[in-house]
Amino acid sequence: MAHPPNDPAEPVDIALYGATGFVGTLTARHLAEHAPPGVRIALAGRSADKLAATRATLPERARDWPLIVADASDRAATDQLAGAARVVLTTVGPYARYGRHLVESCARAGTHYADLTGEVLFVRDAIDRCHGVAESTGARIVHSCGYDSIPSDLGVWLAHTAAAADDAGGLTEVRTVATFRGGVSGGTIDSMRGQIDAVRTDPAARRQAFDPHALSPDRAGEPTPSQPPDAGPPARLEDGTWTAPFVMASYNTRIVRRSNALLGHAYGAGLRYGEVQGCGSGPAGAAAAAAVTGGLGALVGAFTLPLVRPLLDRVLPAPGAGPSERTRANGWFRMDVHAATGSGRRYRARVSGPGDPGYAATAVMLGESGLALALGGTALPDRAGSLTPATAMGEVLVDRLRAAGHTYDVTAVARSGEPG
C-alpha cells in the first residue's frame, strides 16, 4: 500500500516515482536545484529506507520533502500515489512491466503524468485504455519526456510553427539528424529486450511495432503517405555527412506522427518524417556509419539468440545503473531537424544540450516537464488525454528547457546542402 506524504491534507505539486533509481536521483537533484520556491515535491518508490537515503544526498531544501511508499504492482497503492499529487513523474521501467497501474491511476484521478518510455506497445496500450478517461478527468498523460522523445517532438513542432507563421505551407519531407556523445541507459536496453521478446512471440504485436502510424489516434483514417524506413544502409547527405540508423528512430517517429495527428495534421497531411544518426564526413564518417549500422543490427539480432543473450546481459548497462559523473558531464546531444514545406521553403530547427543524453539531459527534460505541467496553468495547450510533449506542453516546455540551458532554435534556410 502507498503511504501518504507527511502532509496529506493537500496534494503535493509533483511526486517523483522511482526516485531511488539512477535517472530518478538525477531528476530529484535537478528539481531540488531548479524548482521555484514554494513548489511542493515528494519522492516516491518501493522502499522507505532507500527513499530516505536518496533524500539525504539532495540539497538542503529537499530534506523535508515527504516520502511516498508505493509498489507499482499494487493498484490501490498507485491510486493513492496518484491522489497525493497534482503531477506524477515516473522513471520506473520497463513500462510494459511496471507502468500499467500507475498510468491508469493518474488518468482516473485527473493527475498529470509524465514518463520516460520508449516502448511503442506500452504507449499504444495506454492510449487505448486511458485516453478517453483522461480527457474526461482533465489529466494530461504525457509519454516520452526524456531524450525519447522531447528533442524530436519539439524540434518538428518548432519547424511547423515557423512555417505556419510564414504561411509557407505544410511540412512535407522532414528528416532529423541526431548526433551525440553518451551511452544508452540500462532502462532503454531493458525496454528493447522486452519489445523484442513481444514481437517475436506475438504476430499482432509485431505488426503494431512496425506500423509507422502505430500511435495514431485514428489509424484507419490516417491521411499521411508511406513513411521513410526506420533503418537502412549508411547514406551520405548532400552536405557530405554520413548517416546510419538511429537507435531511437523507430519510436521517436511514432511520437512525432502522433503529435501531427492530434493537431488535426496541422504539420501537413503529406508529412513524411524520418530520423538518422549523423556520423561525420569523409572516410572517417563513412567508417563510423558502417560501424554503427553493423553494430546496431548485431545487437538486435543477438537479443533474439537464447545462447548469446546471457552474455549481453553481463556487459550491457543494467536498469538503474549509469555512467560516472565525469562521463555524464562530458556528454552532449544535438538534433538538427531539416524540414521542407509545400511552398518550397525550408527550415532547420536545432535542439541541443549539455550532458549525457540518456542520463543527465534526460533528467533535465523530465524535471522541467514536471514543472511545466505543475506550473504552466492556462499557458499550457487546452487539451487533455493521452498526449505527447508537443501537444501537452508546447511553448511552455520549450521556454523552460531554454532557461535550463538547452537550445531550441529554428531558422529559414537556403536549399543548398539541405535534405529534401
N, C-alpha and C positions, 0 to 999 in steps of 0.2 A: 504494500500500500504506500501511497505517497504521504509524506509528512508536509503539512503546510508551512509556509515561511514563518519567520519569527513574529511577524505582524500580519496575521491572517485577516484582519478586519478590512484590508484593502489590497487588491491585487498589485503585484509589482509591475513595473513597466516592461521589463524584459526578464525572462528566465532562460538561462543558457543550459541546455541539456547536453550531457557529455562533456561537462566542464573539466573533468579529470583526464581526458584524453589529450593527445599531443596538440591537435589543432584546437580543441576546446580550451586548453590552457592558454594558448596564444591569443585566442579570441577574448577570453576573460581579461587577459592583461591589456589588450587593446581597449576594451571597454573601460577598464579601471583608469587608464591613462587619458582617454579621449571623450568619454561620455560627459555631457554638460552637467553641472551641479544640479542636484535635485532629481536626477533620473534614478529610479529605484530598480536595482538589479539583484537577481537571485541566481545562485549556482545550483544546478540540478544534476543528479546522477544516481547510480545504484547504491553507493556506499557513503554513509555519513562521514566516516573517518577519512576517506580519500578526499571528499569534498572539503572537509575542514583543513586537510593538509594542503590542498591546492590554494584555498583562500589565504592561508598563512604566507604563501610565497608572493602574493599580489601587493601592489602599493597600498599604503595605509588606508586610503579612502574605501578600500574593499573589505576591510577587516570586519565590518559589521553587516556585510551582505548576508541575507538569510540563505539557508540551505534547504533544498527540497529533495527528499529521497524518493525515487520512483524507479520501478522496473518497467522497461519497455514492453515486456510480455504481459503485463497486468493492466487490463483495460481500465479498471477502477482507478489505478494509480495514474495512468495517463490522463484520465478525466479530471482528477484532482489537480494535476500539474497544469493542464490547460485552463482550469478555472482559477488558478492562482496568479495568472499573468495576463497582461494585455498582448504581449508578443512572446512567442516561444521560438528560440533558435535551437536547432539540433545538429550535432556533429556525429551522431551515432549511426553508423552504417555497418554493413550494407543495409540500405534502407528497405529492400525487399524482405529482409530477415527481421529487422528491428524497428522499422518505421511505421508500420501499418496502423497500429493502435493510436499512436500519437497524432498522426495527421488527421485521422478520423475524429479524435477528441477535440482538436483545435477547430475543425470545421463545425462541429456541433455546438461548441461553446462560443463561437464568434470571436475566437482568439486568432490574431495574425500569426503566421507560421513561416519560417524560412529554414531551408536545409542546404546541404552541400551535395545532393545526389547527382550522379551522372548515369543513372540507371533508367533506360527507356521503359522497360517493362514495369518497374515500380511506378514511374510517373504516369504511364497510361492507366494503370490500375487505380491510382489515387485520383486521377481526373474522373474516371467513371464512377467512383464511389463518393467523391467528396465535392465535386464542382457545384452541383445543384444545392447541396446542403450549405456550403459556404456562401453561395450567393444569397441564400435566404437569411443567414445569420449575420452577414456583413464581413465575414472573415476573408482576409487575403491569404491564400495558400500559395506561397512563392517557392518553387523548387529552384535548385541550382544557383545558389547565391555565393559561389566562390569562383575560382578560375574556370571551372564548369559552372555557369556559362555567362557570367556577367560581362566580361570583355567583348565576347562575340555579340551578345544580345544588345548591349547598349551601344556598341560600335555601329551596328547596322541601323539601329534606331536613330543615331546621330546623323548618319548619311541620309536617311529618309527625311528627317526634319529639315536638313539643309536643302535638299532637293525640293521639298514641298514649299519652303519659304521662297525659293527662286522660281517656283512654278515650272520646274524642269521636267515634269512628268514622273511616272512611277519608276521605281528601280527595276532593272531588267537582269543584267548579269552582274553578280556581286561575288567577289572572292576575298576571303580573309587569309592573310599570310601571317602565320604565327612564328615568332622567334622567342627564345627564352633561354635562361640558364637556371637549372634546378632539376630536382628529381621528381619522380612520380610518387605520390603518397601511398602509404600502405593501404589506406582505405580505398583509394582508387583501384589498386591491384586486387583487393578482395572483392570489390564490386565487379571487376572484369571477370574474375573467376566465376562468380555467381551467375552472371548473364551468359557466359559461355556454356555453363552447365545447363541452364534453362533452355537455350536454343538447340543444344544437342539432343535433348530428350523430348522436346515438345514442338511439333511442327507448327502449331499456331503461334507459339512464342517466337519461333524462327521467322515466320512471315512478318510478324509485328516488328521485331527488332530490325529487320532490313527494309522496312517500309519507310521511304523518305518523309512521308507525311503521317508517321505513326502517332504524333501528338496533336494532330489537327482536331479542332472541336467539331468538324463536320467532314469526316474523311470522304464520304461519298460525294459531297458537293465541292471538294477541293478543286479550284479552277487552275492552280498553277501547273506549269508544264513539267515534263520529266526533269529530274534534278541531276547535277553532276555526281559522279560516283564518290563514295567516301574514301576510297583508296585506289591507287593506281601506280604505275611505274614512275620513277623520277622524271621530272619535266623541267624545262628551262623557260622562265618567263621572259617577256620582251625586254626587261631591264637587265637581263643576264643572271638573275637569281635562280639557283637550282632549288627545286622543291621536292618534298617527299610527303607521303601520307601523314596527316596529323592525328595523333592517337585519340584526340577528343572530337574529331570531326563528326563521327557517326552519332554523337549525342548533341553537340552544340548546334548543328544544323537543324535538328528537330525542334530545339527551343526557339531558334530564330524564326522558323516557319510557323510555329505556333503563335508567336507574337504577331506575325503578319496576319494570320487568320483571325486571331482575337480582335484585331483592329479593323476587321472587315476588309482585309487585304489592302490596307491603305499603303503599304510599301509598294505594291504593284501586283496585280493578278498574274502577271507573267514573270514574277521573280524566280530566278534560278540562283541558288546560293550554295557555295562550296567553301571548304577550308583546306589549306595545305600548310605544311611546315617549311619555313624558309631555312635553307642550309648554306647560304653563301654563294659566291660566284666563282668562276674559273674552275680549274681542275680540282681544287680542294673542295669547293662546293659540290661538284659532281660526285666526288668520292663520298662526301658526307651524306648526300641524298641517297646514294646507293646503300650505304651502311644503315641508315635509318629505315629505309624501305625493307631491307632484308631482315634487320633485327626485329622490327615490329611484326612482320609475317612469321618469323620463327617463334616469337613469344606467344602469339595467339595459337599457333599450331602446337606448341609444347604444352599449353594448358589442356589440350584435348587428349594427351597421351598419359594414361594412368601411371606408367613406369617413370616418366620424366617429371611429372608434377610434384612429387615429394621433394625432388632436388630443387625445383624452383622455389618451393615454399621456404627452403632453408636460406636461400640467397636474396630473395626479393624482400622489400620492406614489409614488416608486419603491421596490421592495423594498430593504431595507437603509437607507433614509433615514428621517428623523424630524424632529420639531419641536425648537425650541431648548430649552435647559434651563429658561428662564423660562416658556415655554409649557407644558412638561411639569409644572412645579411648580404652575402656576395651574389645572391641570385637576382634575377630581374625577368620581366616579360614585356613583350611588345606585340600588339595585334594591329596590323595595317589592313583596313577594310577598303578595297578598291571597288567602287560602285559605278556602273553605267546606268543611264536613265533613258527613258523613251525618247527624249528630245535630243539625245546625243551628248548632253553634258555629263561630265564625270566628276566624282568626288572621292576624296580619300579621308577616311576617319582613322585617327591613330589613338589607340588605347594602350597605355603602358604604365609601368610602376616598378618600384624597387622591391627587392625581397624575393626569395624562392617562391615561385607562383603557387605551388601546391600547398605551401605551409604559411609563410609569413604574409604574402599578398592575399591569400585566401582568408586568413584571419581578419585582415582589414576589411575585405569585402563583406564578410558575414557580419562583423560587428557593425559596420556602417549600414548594412541592410536592416539590422535590428533597430538601430537608432532612427533610420528613415521611417520605418513602419510605426515606431512608437511616437515619434515627434512630428511627423510630416503633416498630420491633420488634413485640413481641406486642400493643402497644396498637392497632396497625392492624387493620382488619377481616380476618378469617381467610379470605381468598379470593384467587385468582389468575386470570389470563386477561386478556381484553380488557375493561377496566373503565371506570368514569367517576370523576371526582374524589370524588363522594359515596360510591360503593361501594368505592373503593380506599382512601380515607384518612379520610373522615367527620370525626369529632370531633377526631382528631389534627390535621388540616389547619385546621379551624375555630380551634382553640386557637392554632396557630402564627400564623395570619393576624390574630387578635385581638392577639396580642403584638407583631405587626409594625405595628399602628396602624390596622387595618381594623375595621369594625363588623360584628358578626354578632349580631343580637338578634331575639327572637321574643316576641310578646305576644298574649294573647287580646284580642279587640276586640268592641265592640258592632256591631250590624247597621248602624247609621246611617252612611251615606257609604261603605260598602264595596261593591265589585262582587260580584255573585253570579251 
